[in-house]
Amino acid sequence: MKPVKVNLESFFHGASIWIHSMASVTEGEDFFEFLDSNVWLELLKWGLGQSRHSLPTLWLAVLEKFVDTETEEHTQFMKMAEDMRLELQLLLGQDGVLVFPSHPTPAPYHTQPMFKPFNSVYTALFNVLGNPVTQIPLGLGSGGVPLGVQVVGGKNMDRLTIAVSVEAERLFGGWVPPSPSI
């Protein structure tokens, strides 16, 4: 089948959809208490490589305090998420895939994502929408950092995203170490 370029206008609101979807996950729970520490201190410790928590976990704890799930705005973004799920399912069906960038830039260095947290929306959005995604390594970019794309499938179509990634990896040479092994 021939590739088709699509315009998914709702992706413009991807960060807001992700934020509100994640805030809904913690409804009824106190994520700050789960961390058993001060989230601001943990963010600082994360930047220094000393936190016991991942960056997404810390951002989720911060979101809990700043997103009001009782507002009309929240309801609208949750409706957008549901509409986006349906749009993707209708687009992809049982045999379609969406080839989408994994990140808006080449692979970031360690801790760099902390300073551009919304760059992760390229992958995080599909996570909250429930679509299977498989990352395809495509070699190294001009800066010597890994390049790749993600293949997104319709609901429960993991086998399709994996099959496409296996074939693409074969065609493009797959994962390439960014530096020689020591």
N, C-alpha and C positions, 0 to 999 in steps of 0.2 A: 504494500500500500504506500502511496506517496505521502510524504510529510505535508502537513497543513499548518500554516501559522495561525495562531488564535490570539485574540485580544481578550484577556480576562480583566475587565475593568474593575471588578471588585477587589483585585489584588492591591489596588491603590490604598485600600483600607486594611491591608494585611496586618500591620502592627497593632492597630486598635482591636481588630478581631481577635488576634492572639492574646493581647492583654486581658480583654474582657472574658475570653474563654478560660484562660488560666485563673483569673480571679474567681470564676464560678466553681472551679475545681475545689478551691479551699473553703467554700461556703460551709459554715457550721464548724470549722476547725480553726484553731489559732496556730498558724504556721510559725509565728514568732516563738511561741512556746515550744513547738516541735524542735526548733533549732537549739533551744536551751542556752541561748546566748544573745548578745546584742547583734542584730543583723548588720548594723553599720560597721561595727568592729570586725565582724566576719568578712565583710566586703573588703576592708582594708587588708585583713589577713590573707584573703584570696589573692589580692594583687601582689602579695609578697610570697605566694606559694605556701602559706601556712594554715589555710582554713581546712576544716574537715568536710566542708560542704562544696558542692559544685556551684558554678556561677548561676545556672538556671534555677537551682534551689534557692539561692539567695535572692535572685530577682523575684521569684514567686513570693517570698516572704515580704519583700518591699511592696509588691503589687497589692498584697492583702490589705495594707494600710491605706492605699491611695485610690483604690477603685471601689466605688459604691455600687454594689450589685442591685440596689433598690431604685435605680434611676431609670428614666425613659431612655437615656443614652445607652445604658447597658443593655436594655431590652432590644434596642435597635441593632447594636453590634452582634448580639446573639442571634438575631433574625438574619443578619447578613451572613453569619457563619453557616446557618442552616441552608440559606439560599446558595451559598458557595459550594457546600457539600453536594447539593442537588445538581448544580451546574456542572461540577466536575464529573459526577456520576453519569449524567446524560452525555457529556462530551466523550468520556473515556469508555464507558460501558464495560464489556467483558474482554475487549481486545485492543483497546487504545492505551497509549502511554503519552505522557507529557514529559518532554525533555526540558528541564528547567535548570538554571544556574544554581549551584549550591550556596553561593555567596556572591555578593556584588563586587568583590575584589579577589585577586589571587589569595591563596591560603594565608591567613594572618599568623603572625608570630605568637608564641605563648603569651598569655595575659593581655594581648592587644584587644581581644573582643570585649574586655571590660570597658574600654573607652568608646566602643561603638556597639552597644548591646542590641540595637535594633537590626544590625546586619544579619543576625541569626534568624530573622523572620523568614528568610528564603527557605529554611528547613523547618522551623518551628511551626509555621502556619499549617503545613501538611500534617504535622503531628496532631494538632488539635482538631483538624478536620477528619482525621481517621483514615487518611489515604496511605497505602503502603508506598514506601520510597526506598530505592536502592541507589547508593552512591557509586558512580563509575569513575575510577581514576583514569586520566587521559594523558599522563606524563607530567613533565615539568614546564613551567612557564619561563619567560625570559629572565625572571629574577631568581630562578632556581628553586621555586617553591611549587608544591604539587598543584595541578589543575584537575578539575573534574566537573561533572554535571550530575544531576540526580534525575532518575527516571521515576515518575509518579504514575501509579496505576489506579484503577477504580477500586472501590471497596472490595477487600478480600482477594485482590488479584496479585498478591505477592509473587506467585510463581511466574507471572508475566514480567514483572519488573526485574526479577532475578535472571530470567532467560535473556532479556534484552541486555542487561548489564554484562552477562557472560560473553555474549556475542560482541558487544562493543569493546570490551576489554581485550578480546582476541584480536579485533581489527586494529585497535590503537596501541597495542603493546602492554596494556595494563599498568600496574603500579610500578613506578620507577623510584628507587631510593633517592632522596634529595642530596645525599652525600655518600661517599664511599664508606663501607663498613670498616670499623677499626679493629 
